Amino acid sequence: MPNLPFRSLAGHLIRRTLGLALCCMVAVFVVQVGIMLQHQRKEFERLADEIAKTSVPLLSVSLWDIELRAVQQQVAMMAERPEVGFVMLTVGTGQQFQAGNAALQPESSSLRIAIPAPQGKNVIAELRLWPNPQFAIDEMVHTAWTVLAGYGLFTVLICSLIAYLLRRELQIPLQRLAQFASELTPQTLVQPLVLDRPRRSHSDEIDLVAHGFSKLQNGLRTHIANLDKMVAERTQQLEALAEANHVLSITDPLTGCFNRRTLEPRLLEEIERAHRYQRPFSVICLDLDHFKQINDSYGHAAGDAVLCATADHLRNATRFRLDWTVRLGGEEFLIVLPETVLATALQNAERLRQLLQAEPVWFEGQRIDLTASFGVAQWQDDQASAELVQLADSLLYQAKAAGRNCIFPAPPAME
């Protein structure tokens, strides 16, 4: 929006109202002047009729009797009337009697009155009357000022009332609306709009605008509340997805054990902890015996069932949230036993060997017997994680070479 100068709507309406009132006043003045001119013309004609009825018979007698002084006095009396500016009586013999302002003769029209003889209809003289323009102007000015004063007072009262009503009903509420809209920020977007208008039995456009603001704010408030809820739900879903992705990235999808990618960093943590606190930990590496024969005889689905059953046995036979199991690949697993010496690890391995041998797997009504070979080693100071896993793996293969379904511990020199 261009940076235009501000102009109050209520003030503009008040100025427009005053301008229209002045225009109406001028129009009234012009009409009044026209009416006054017509009125004065009619009044002058009425005066001429009155003179014709009252003064003409006297003039007729005075002229007939040749009483020139009386004629001049009567002409002067006619000129003394304020409405009459100049009077001229012309006798048939050419003699003239005048009174008043002779300068008005060429400037304005006059009324002519014929004067007949007293005892006949013959015209013996002509009487001419000119109106007094100054009298007409004074009358018009007086009447016009009277009308204008009354109209002006009425206009001032009406405009004052309109200005008061516009200010109370329009300017102040609009200013509050404008100030409210100009001060809106994201932080005050739901701040209620307060116009503080007097109670009325009706509503107007400003009330509709205020109601629209309130409706918009309620909608925004609801939307923001729903948005916060949606954000919280989406955040929870994203956290759950992130956790699920993390679990998928570190676990084997078939057995639920940790995958080989997780082995190295977690085993390094165990070594660092054992080295810092001088605490022992051991590992058990096991491999199912004759697993390829199980796949060939019963199918890969049966092999998967065997792996899952084996993982369940390992979880059930180890300490919850302390020991952890990794599927190294195929049918080979590695169990990490923190806070465990080699002797205890050997006992755990023997328990696992007996458990797997005693609990066959049933798949589609077929019994599948299991045995496993074990290699057990305890971590030694300054031993790398790969060396520890390699040691347990080599012990495992020694157990397989010895006939399977047995346990090979690390030799005393490696303890």
VEXTOR-750827 format. One record per residue (C-alpha): x, y, z; residue in three letters; residue number from 1. Coordinates in Angstrom, 3 decimals, padded with zeros to 6 digits, m for minus. Example, Ala and Ser with C-alpha at 12.3 -4.5 7.8 and 13.67 -1.06 7.14 Angstrom:
# VEXTOR-750827
{pt {012.300 m004.500 007.800} ALA 1}
{pt {013.670 m001.060 007.140} SER 2}
***
This chain:
# VEXTOR-750827
{pt {000.000 000.000 000.000} MET 1}
{pt {001.525 003.403 m001.000} PRO 2}
{pt {002.485 005.751 001.848} ASN 3}
{pt {m000.411 008.197 001.409} LEU 4}
{pt {m001.095 011.070 003.830} PRO 5}
{pt {m003.644 010.248 006.526} PHE 6}
{pt {m007.084 011.866 006.435} ARG 7}
{pt {m009.706 011.151 009.079} SER 8}
{pt {m012.881 009.780 007.540} LEU 9}
{pt {m015.106 011.373 010.196} ALA 10}
{pt {m013.351 014.749 009.803} GLY 11}
{pt {m013.705 014.496 006.041} HIS 12}
{pt {m017.430 013.807 006.400} LEU 13}
{pt {m017.816 016.768 008.764} ILE 14}
{pt {m016.024 019.075 006.316} ARG 15}
{pt {m018.172 017.769 003.488} ARG 16}
{pt {m021.274 018.410 005.572} THR 17}
{pt {m020.172 021.985 006.305} LEU 18}
{pt {m019.385 022.556 002.629} GLY 19}
{pt {m022.794 021.282 001.579} LEU 20}
{pt {m024.424 023.458 004.253} ALA 21}
{pt {m022.608 026.554 002.897} LEU 22}
{pt {m023.654 025.682 m000.650} CYS 23}
{pt {m027.241 025.325 000.521} CYS 24}
{pt {m026.942 028.673 002.320} MET 25}
{pt {m025.758 030.377 m000.893} VAL 26}
{pt {m028.580 028.738 m002.840} ALA 27}
{pt {m031.099 029.917 m000.236} VAL 28}
{pt {m029.651 033.425 m000.452} PHE 29}
{pt {m029.984 033.496 m004.250} VAL 30}
{pt {m033.541 032.188 m004.116} VAL 31}
{pt {m034.385 034.677 m001.389} GLN 32}
{pt {m033.032 037.559 m003.482} VAL 33}
{pt {m035.162 036.453 m006.424} GLY 34}
{pt {m038.213 036.217 m004.232} ILE 35}
{pt {m037.489 039.666 m002.743} MET 36}
{pt {m037.154 041.233 m006.203} LEU 37}
{pt {m040.514 039.859 m007.273} GLN 38}
{pt {m042.033 040.938 m003.978} HIS 39}
{pt {m040.690 044.488 m004.282} GLN 40}
{pt {m041.941 044.753 m007.860} ARG 41}
{pt {m045.404 043.696 m006.781} LYS 42}
{pt {m045.271 046.068 m003.786} GLU 43}
{pt {m044.301 048.965 m006.048} PHE 44}
{pt {m047.174 048.141 m008.414} GLU 45}
{pt {m049.535 048.002 m005.426} ARG 46}
{pt {m048.204 051.403 m004.319} LEU 47}
{pt {m048.856 052.791 m007.789} ALA 48}
{pt {m052.437 051.488 m007.627} ASP 49}
{pt {m052.868 053.104 m004.227} GLU 50}
{pt {m051.537 056.442 m005.558} ILE 51}
{pt {m053.825 056.151 m008.543} ALA 52}
{pt {m056.790 055.747 m006.226} LYS 53}
{pt {m055.913 058.419 m003.659} THR 54}
{pt {m053.667 061.063 m005.177} SER 55}
{pt {m054.701 061.114 m008.839} VAL 56}
{pt {m058.193 062.610 m008.168} PRO 57}
{pt {m056.612 065.394 m006.102} LEU 58}
{pt {m054.031 066.040 m008.798} LEU 59}
{pt {m056.781 066.113 m011.427} SER 60}
{pt {m058.729 068.764 m009.508} VAL 61}
{pt {m055.612 070.807 m008.729} SER 62}
{pt {m054.534 070.779 m012.380} LEU 63}
{pt {m058.016 071.653 m013.559} TRP 64}
{pt {m058.150 074.576 m011.135} ASP 65}
{pt {m054.587 075.469 m012.019} ILE 66}
{pt {m053.365 075.278 m008.424} GLU 67}
{pt {m049.725 074.749 m009.252} LEU 68}
{pt {m048.471 074.943 m005.646} ARG 69}
{pt {m050.894 072.246 m004.553} ALA 70}
{pt {m049.813 070.087 m007.497} VAL 71}
{pt {m046.125 070.458 m006.531} GLN 72}
{pt {m046.887 069.639 m002.909} GLN 73}
{pt {m048.726 066.477 m003.906} GLN 74}
{pt {m045.852 065.405 m006.187} VAL 75}
{pt {m043.380 066.046 m003.334} ALA 76}
{pt {m045.531 063.995 m000.930} MET 77}
{pt {m045.446 061.069 m003.384} MET 78}
{pt {m041.632 061.316 m003.624} ALA 79}
{pt {m041.331 061.255 000.152} GLU 80}
{pt {m042.507 057.652 000.267} ARG 81}
{pt {m039.452 055.397 000.854} PRO 82}
{pt {m040.462 053.078 m001.982} GLU 83}
{pt {m040.477 055.944 m004.530} VAL 84}
{pt {m037.220 057.277 m005.866} GLY 85}
{pt {m038.400 059.943 m008.351} PHE 86}
{pt {m041.812 061.409 m009.420} VAL 87}
{pt {m042.490 063.385 m012.576} MET 88}
{pt {m045.863 064.893 m013.585} LEU 89}
{pt {m046.171 066.058 m017.219} THR 90}
{pt {m049.159 068.289 m018.053} VAL 91}
{pt {m050.664 068.336 m021.521} GLY 92}
{pt {m049.418 071.917 m021.962} THR 93}
{pt {m045.827 070.605 m021.568} GLY 94}
{pt {m045.306 071.850 m018.021} GLN 95}
{pt {m043.558 069.384 m015.659} GLN 96}
{pt {m043.531 068.919 m011.891} PHE 97}
{pt {m040.681 066.820 m010.368} GLN 98}
{pt {m039.623 065.531 m006.953} ALA 99}
{pt {m037.025 063.059 m005.719} GLY 100}
{pt {m033.769 061.791 m007.313} ASN 101}
{pt {m033.781 062.915 m010.953} ALA 102}
{pt {m030.701 060.770 m011.672} ALA 103}
{pt {m032.870 057.640 m011.631} LEU 104}
{pt {m034.704 058.585 m014.861} GLN 105}
{pt {m032.433 056.879 m017.411} PRO 106}
{pt {m031.410 053.955 m015.157} GLU 107}
{pt {m034.675 052.238 m014.388} SER 108}
{pt {m038.129 051.797 m015.798} SER 109}
{pt {m041.076 053.700 m014.449} SER 110}
{pt {m044.797 053.220 m013.986} LEU 111}
{pt {m047.064 055.568 m015.957} ARG 112}
{pt {m050.414 056.711 m014.612} ILE 113}
{pt {m052.767 058.775 m016.802} ALA 114}
{pt {m054.615 061.632 m015.058} ILE 115}
{pt {m058.053 062.363 m016.581} PRO 116}
{pt {m060.017 065.620 m016.315} ALA 117}
{pt {m062.336 065.892 m013.300} PRO 118}
{pt {m065.481 066.005 m015.396} GLN 119}
{pt {m064.499 063.878 m018.360} GLY 120}
{pt {m062.346 061.159 m019.739} LYS 121}
{pt {m059.814 063.306 m021.509} ASN 122}
{pt {m056.237 062.865 m020.208} VAL 123}
{pt {m054.850 066.154 m019.020} ILE 124}
{pt {m051.543 064.888 m017.554} ALA 125}
{pt {m049.300 061.851 m017.086} GLU 126}
{pt {m047.767 060.789 m013.800} LEU 127}
{pt {m044.542 058.686 m013.832} ARG 128}
{pt {m043.128 056.881 m010.800} LEU 129}
{pt {m039.572 055.466 m010.453} TRP 130}
{pt {m038.756 052.947 m007.670} PRO 131}
{pt {m036.075 053.747 m005.085} ASN 132}
{pt {m033.252 051.192 m005.627} PRO 133}
{pt {m031.583 051.976 m002.300} GLN 134}
{pt {m034.784 051.135 m000.465} PHE 135}
{pt {m035.009 047.862 m002.382} ALA 136}
{pt {m031.379 047.023 m001.563} ILE 137}
{pt {m031.809 047.849 002.122} ASP 138}
{pt {m034.921 045.680 002.302} GLU 139}
{pt {m033.236 042.803 000.535} MET 140}
{pt {m030.130 043.042 002.723} VAL 141}
{pt {m032.208 043.157 005.891} HIS 142}
{pt {m034.388 040.245 004.842} THR 143}
{pt {m031.462 038.248 003.516} ALA 144}
{pt {m029.438 038.719 006.708} TRP 145}
{pt {m032.433 037.734 008.786} THR 146}
{pt {m032.954 034.578 006.745} VAL 147}
{pt {m029.233 033.785 006.624} LEU 148}
{pt {m028.840 034.322 010.364} ALA 149}
{pt {m031.678 031.937 011.116} GLY 150}
{pt {m030.512 029.405 008.561} TYR 151}
{pt {m026.899 029.784 009.698} GLY 152}
{pt {m027.825 029.197 013.328} LEU 153}
{pt {m029.885 026.184 012.331} PHE 154}
{pt {m027.008 024.908 010.169} THR 155}
{pt {m024.476 025.369 012.968} VAL 156}
{pt {m026.704 023.483 015.397} LEU 157}
{pt {m027.312 020.654 012.920} ILE 158}
{pt {m023.630 020.433 011.931} CYS 159}
{pt {m022.555 020.457 015.582} SER 160}
{pt {m024.964 017.631 016.328} LEU 161}
{pt {m023.786 015.710 013.262} ILE 162}
{pt {m020.137 016.295 014.228} ALA 163}
{pt {m020.800 015.034 017.763} TYR 164}
{pt {m022.622 011.961 016.512} LEU 165}
{pt {m019.979 011.267 013.855} LEU 166}
{pt {m017.212 011.580 016.422} ARG 167}
{pt {m018.941 009.349 018.953} ARG 168}
{pt {m020.409 006.782 016.579} GLU 169}
{pt {m017.811 006.773 013.788} LEU 170}
{pt {m014.529 008.580 014.423} GLN 171}
{pt {m013.639 007.155 017.855} ILE 172}
{pt {m014.586 003.522 016.998} PRO 173}
{pt {m012.789 003.773 013.642} LEU 174}
{pt {m009.687 005.218 015.308} GLN 175}
{pt {m009.676 002.322 017.782} ARG 176}
{pt {m010.138 m000.139 014.932} LEU 177}
{pt {m007.307 001.470 012.976} ALA 178}
{pt {m005.012 001.544 016.033} GLN 179}
{pt {m005.859 m002.078 016.825} PHE 180}
{pt {m005.124 m003.160 013.235} ALA 181}
{pt {m001.883 m001.126 013.039} SER 182}
{pt {m000.555 m002.606 016.313} GLU 183}
{pt {m001.265 m006.231 015.406} LEU 184}
{pt {001.790 m008.477 015.636} THR 185}
{pt {002.188 m012.267 015.661} PRO 186}
{pt {002.443 m012.038 019.479} GLN 187}
{pt {m000.790 m009.975 019.853} THR 188}
{pt {m002.740 m011.674 017.087} LEU 189}
{pt {m005.296 m013.140 019.493} VAL 190}
{pt {m005.572 m010.048 021.733} GLN 191}
{pt {m009.301 m009.146 021.966} PRO 192}
{pt {m010.621 m006.008 020.254} LEU 193}
{pt {m012.349 m003.638 022.741} VAL 194}
{pt {m014.298 m000.690 021.252} LEU 195}
{pt {m016.068 000.319 024.509} ASP 196}
{pt {m019.224 001.493 022.711} ARG 197}
{pt {m022.443 002.277 024.632} PRO 198}
{pt {m025.096 m000.425 024.784} ARG 199}
{pt {m027.629 m000.147 021.988} ARG 200}
{pt {m030.617 m002.072 020.735} SER 201}
{pt {m029.124 m002.457 017.251} HIS 202}
{pt {m025.849 m003.064 015.493} SER 203}
{pt {m024.146 m001.232 012.656} ASP 204}
{pt {m021.281 m001.688 010.199} GLU 205}
{pt {m018.636 m001.031 012.865} ILE 206}
{pt {m020.160 m003.751 015.042} ASP 207}
{pt {m020.030 m006.090 012.040} LEU 208}
{pt {m016.337 m005.259 011.510} VAL 209}
{pt {m015.591 m005.812 015.212} ALA 210}
{pt {m017.544 m009.073 015.131} HIS 211}
{pt {m015.551 m010.091 012.054} GLY 212}
{pt {m012.293 m009.370 013.915} PHE 213}
{pt {m013.483 m011.423 016.899} SER 214}
{pt {m014.561 m014.276 014.648} LYS 215}
{pt {m011.207 m014.176 012.849} LEU 216}
{pt {m009.323 m014.127 016.171} GLN 217}
{pt {m011.359 m017.049 017.519} ASN 218}
{pt {m010.598 m018.954 014.342} GLY 219}
{pt {m006.906 m018.100 014.634} LEU 220}
{pt {m006.889 m019.068 018.308} ARG 221}
{pt {m008.508 m022.413 017.487} THR 222}
{pt {m006.193 m022.903 014.522} HIS 223}
{pt {m003.119 m022.117 016.639} ILE 224}
{pt {m004.303 m024.496 019.373} ALA 225}
{pt {m004.949 m027.200 016.780} ASN 226}
{pt {m001.632 m026.359 015.134} LEU 227}
{pt {000.205 m026.774 018.441} ASP 228}
{pt {m001.559 m030.087 018.945} LYS 229}
{pt {m000.742 m031.164 015.405} MET 230}
{pt {002.893 m030.096 015.858} VAL 231}
{pt {003.082 m032.093 019.095} ALA 232}
{pt {001.518 m035.113 017.377} GLU 233}
{pt {003.800 m034.778 014.355} ARG 234}
{pt {006.814 m034.369 016.645} THR 235}
{pt {005.811 m037.484 018.554} GLN 236}
{pt {005.313 m039.365 015.303} GLN 237}
{pt {008.662 m038.157 013.977} LEU 238}
{pt {010.368 m039.160 017.220} GLU 239}
{pt {008.701 m042.567 017.004} ALA 240}
{pt {009.763 m042.901 013.376} LEU 241}
{pt {013.274 m041.771 014.238} ALA 242}
{pt {013.390 m044.291 017.065} GLU 243}
{pt {012.016 m046.988 014.772} ALA 244}
{pt {014.593 m046.093 012.122} ASN 245}
{pt {017.306 m046.156 014.767} HIS 246}
{pt {016.141 m049.553 015.978} VAL 247}
{pt {016.027 m050.836 012.396} LEU 248}
{pt {019.517 m049.498 011.767} SER 249}
{pt {021.009 m051.307 014.762} ILE 250}
{pt {018.961 m054.541 014.902} THR 251}
{pt {018.611 m057.603 012.756} ASP 252}
{pt {015.113 m057.557 011.207} PRO 253}
{pt {014.664 m061.335 011.487} LEU 254}
{pt {015.759 m062.099 015.035} THR 255}
{pt {015.556 m058.703 016.744} GLY 256}
{pt {019.153 m058.992 017.954} CYS 257}
{pt {021.680 m056.249 017.351} PHE 258}
{pt {023.223 m056.397 013.885} ASN 259}
{pt {026.913 m056.583 013.071} ARG 260}
{pt {027.096 m052.834 012.362} ARG 261}
{pt {026.234 m052.199 016.029} THR 262}
{pt {028.868 m054.584 017.379} LEU 263}
{pt {031.973 m052.408 016.934} GLU 264}
{pt {030.773 m049.144 018.638} PRO 265}
{pt {029.017 m050.963 021.495} ARG 266}
{pt {031.943 m053.282 022.091} LEU 267}
{pt {034.292 m050.282 022.189} LEU 268}
{pt {032.057 m048.738 024.870} GLU 269}
{pt {032.238 m051.959 026.913} GLU 270}
{pt {036.029 m052.049 026.597} ILE 271}
{pt {036.328 m048.378 027.637} GLU 272}
{pt {034.077 m048.957 030.635} ARG 273}
{pt {035.959 m052.099 031.681} ALA 274}
{pt {039.301 m050.362 031.284} HIS 275}
{pt {038.222 m047.248 033.225} ARG 276}
{pt {036.684 m049.087 036.178} TYR 277}
{pt {038.911 m052.187 035.968} GLN 278}
{pt {035.897 m054.461 035.636} ARG 279}
{pt {035.789 m057.766 033.714} PRO 280}
{pt {033.549 m058.693 030.807} PHE 281}
{pt {033.344 m061.777 028.583} SER 282}
{pt {031.899 m062.808 025.251} VAL 283}
{pt {030.260 m066.029 024.037} ILE 284}
{pt {030.378 m066.826 020.333} CYS 285}
{pt {027.995 m069.600 019.248} LEU 286}
{pt {027.048 m071.204 015.960} ASP 287}
{pt {024.152 m073.609 015.300} LEU 288}
{pt {025.312 m077.031 014.249} ASP 289}
{pt {024.318 m078.413 010.849} HIS 290}
{pt {022.196 m075.388 010.046} PHE 291}
{pt {022.682 m075.876 006.285} LYS 292}
{pt {021.103 m079.339 006.595} GLN 293}
{pt {018.094 m077.748 008.319} ILE 294}
{pt {017.640 m075.334 005.391} ASN 295}
{pt {018.097 m078.114 002.859} ASP 296}
{pt {015.753 m080.549 004.667} SER 297}
{pt {012.982 m078.268 005.913} TYR 298}
{pt {013.346 m075.125 003.797} GLY 299}
{pt {014.558 m071.640 004.432} HIS 300}
{pt {011.341 m070.711 006.260} ALA 301}
{pt {012.124 m073.412 008.775} ALA 302}
{pt {015.662 m072.072 009.019} GLY 303}
{pt {014.297 m068.611 009.785} ASP 304}
{pt {012.037 m070.081 012.486} ALA 305}
{pt {015.050 m071.836 014.014} VAL 306}
{pt {017.031 m068.567 014.074} LEU 307}
{pt {014.136 m066.722 015.731} CYS 308}
{pt {013.685 m069.460 018.330} ALA 309}
{pt {017.419 m069.416 019.059} THR 310}
{pt {017.351 m065.604 019.525} ALA 311}
{pt {014.421 m065.973 021.965} ASP 312}
{pt {016.354 m068.567 023.982} HIS 313}
{pt {019.367 m066.282 024.133} LEU 314}
{pt {017.305 m063.317 025.338} ARG 315}
{pt {015.516 m065.408 027.969} ASN 316}
{pt {018.752 m066.923 029.277} ALA 317}
{pt {020.688 m063.653 029.642} THR 318}
{pt {020.345 m060.655 031.944} ARG 319}
{pt {017.811 m058.055 030.840} PHE 320}
{pt {019.268 m054.643 029.900} ARG 321}
{pt {022.770 m055.770 030.826} LEU 322}
{pt {023.797 m058.609 028.516} ASP 323}
{pt {023.271 m058.084 024.803} TRP 324}
{pt {023.321 m060.307 021.733} THR 325}
{pt {024.563 m059.684 018.192} VAL 326}
{pt {023.765 m061.738 015.117} ARG 327}
{pt {027.091 m061.862 013.336} LEU 328}
{pt {025.622 m063.412 010.211} GLY 329}
{pt {023.904 m066.607 009.124} GLY 330}
{pt {023.502 m068.866 012.188} GLU 331}
{pt {026.322 m067.297 014.220} GLU 332}
{pt {025.644 m065.160 017.328} PHE 333}
{pt {027.794 m063.237 019.805} LEU 334}
{pt {026.716 m062.594 023.419} ILE 335}
{pt {028.431 m059.816 025.405} VAL 336}
{pt {028.374 m060.307 029.172} LEU 337}
{pt {029.464 m057.187 031.130} PRO 338}
{pt {030.682 m057.634 034.737} GLU 339}
{pt {031.348 m061.312 033.996} THR 340}
{pt {034.522 m063.344 034.435} VAL 341}
{pt {035.415 m066.288 032.203} LEU 342}
{pt {034.226 m068.947 034.673} ALA 343}
{pt {030.769 m067.409 034.922} THR 344}
{pt {030.655 m067.003 031.155} ALA 345}
{pt {031.437 m070.708 030.759} LEU 346}
{pt {028.564 m071.579 033.074} GLN 347}
{pt {026.212 m069.398 031.044} ASN 348}
{pt {027.416 m071.013 027.824} ALA 349}
{pt {026.821 m074.467 029.242} GLU 350}
{pt {023.310 m073.500 030.317} ARG 351}
{pt {022.597 m072.177 026.827} LEU 352}
{pt {023.996 m075.338 025.210} ARG 353}
{pt {021.744 m077.533 027.348} GLN 354}
{pt {018.732 m075.282 026.719} LEU 355}
{pt {019.109 m075.409 022.939} LEU 356}
{pt {019.604 m079.179 023.002} GLN 357}
{pt {016.580 m079.720 025.252} ALA 358}
{pt {014.178 m077.395 023.393} GLU 359}
{pt {013.558 m078.574 019.808} PRO 360}
{pt {011.865 m076.266 017.335} VAL 361}
{pt {008.495 m077.250 015.877} TRP 362}
{pt {007.787 m076.039 012.364} PHE 363}
{pt {004.621 m077.020 010.520} GLU 364}
{pt {004.287 m080.128 012.646} GLY 365}
{pt {007.918 m081.171 012.193} GLN 366}
{pt {010.424 m081.421 015.020} ARG 367}
{pt {013.801 m079.859 014.464} ILE 368}
{pt {016.477 m080.724 017.033} ASP 369}
{pt {019.164 m078.166 017.722} LEU 370}
{pt {022.715 m078.145 019.022} THR 371}
{pt {025.328 m075.418 019.002} ALA 372}
{pt {029.054 m074.968 019.356} SER 373}
{pt {030.471 m072.290 021.670} PHE 374}
{pt {033.641 m070.267 022.016} GLY 375}
{pt {034.083 m068.258 025.257} VAL 376}
{pt {036.697 m065.586 026.008} ALA 377}
{pt {037.283 m062.857 028.595} GLN 378}
{pt {038.589 m059.455 027.621} TRP 379}
{pt {042.197 m058.775 028.596} GLN 380}
{pt {043.799 m055.343 029.140} ASP 381}
{pt {044.932 m053.600 025.949} ASP 382}
{pt {043.031 m056.142 023.845} GLN 383}
{pt {041.265 m054.632 020.812} ALA 384}
{pt {037.630 m055.387 020.094} SER 385}
{pt {038.442 m057.154 016.823} ALA 386}
{pt {041.029 m059.337 018.592} GLU 387}
{pt {038.467 m060.332 021.237} LEU 388}
{pt {035.826 m061.265 018.634} VAL 389}
{pt {038.407 m063.087 016.528} GLN 390}
{pt {039.530 m065.055 019.589} LEU 391}
{pt {035.974 m066.115 020.472} ALA 392}
{pt {035.325 m067.005 016.825} ASP 393}
{pt {038.457 m069.184 016.617} SER 394}
{pt {037.449 m070.970 019.830} LEU 395}
{pt {034.048 m071.586 018.274} LEU 396}
{pt {035.605 m073.265 015.252} TYR 397}
{pt {037.778 m075.365 017.545} GLN 398}
{pt {034.560 m076.567 019.200} ALA 399}
{pt {033.128 m077.470 015.819} LYS 400}
{pt {036.313 m079.283 014.896} ALA 401}
{pt {036.091 m081.209 018.156} ALA 402}
{pt {032.749 m082.707 017.215} GLY 403}
{pt {030.226 m079.837 017.760} ARG 404}
{pt {027.730 m079.369 020.626} ASN 405}
{pt {030.532 m078.384 022.977} CYS 406}
{pt {032.263 m075.360 024.506} ILE 407}
{pt {035.858 m074.215 024.035} PHE 408}
{pt {037.116 m071.596 026.491} PRO 409}
{pt {040.120 m069.384 026.086} ALA 410}
{pt {043.331 m071.092 027.288} PRO 411}
{pt {044.744 m070.008 030.674} PRO 412}
{pt {047.436 m067.965 029.026} ALA 413}
{pt {044.738 m065.685 027.490} MET 414}
{pt {042.816 m065.076 030.700} GLU 415}
***
